[in-house]
Amino acid sequence: MMCTAAGVFRLVEANKVALDDPASKHIDPVLQQMGHVNATSLVALFGDKAANVTVGHLVSMESGIGDFDVPGNHKPPASLV
């Protein structure tokens, strides 16, 4: 996570990303390019509350989105497995 956060903060310094940007602004286009029918947005994956998640929430691990690799948390849709 530390490397990811450092990378995000470099993008913030370069004015390419803002911590208060909706995470969906940056993640949804990637999901759509991947072509998964059932996983084209954060909201499709995690429900309506995901629309309020910001880049800052993700970096500080306060998004409320469960880890896929932790038993009992959100599991990825079958279309992503």
C-alpha positions, 0 to 999 in steps of 0.5 A: 500500500505504501508504494501505491500511496506514494504513486498517488501522491505523485499524481496529486503533485502533478495535478493529474489526480485530486484526493477529493476526486470520486474514485469512480472518475479514475477506476470506472474507465479502466473497468470498462476497458477490461470489458467485464459485463457485470463490473463496469463501475464501482457502483456495479461492484459495491453498490450505491455507497461506492459513488461517494468514495474518493481517491483520498478514501482509498489511499487512507484505507477508509473507503469501506470497500472490503478486501477481496483477499480477506476471507469473509469480505467482499468477494469479486463477482464471478465475472472477475475470477 
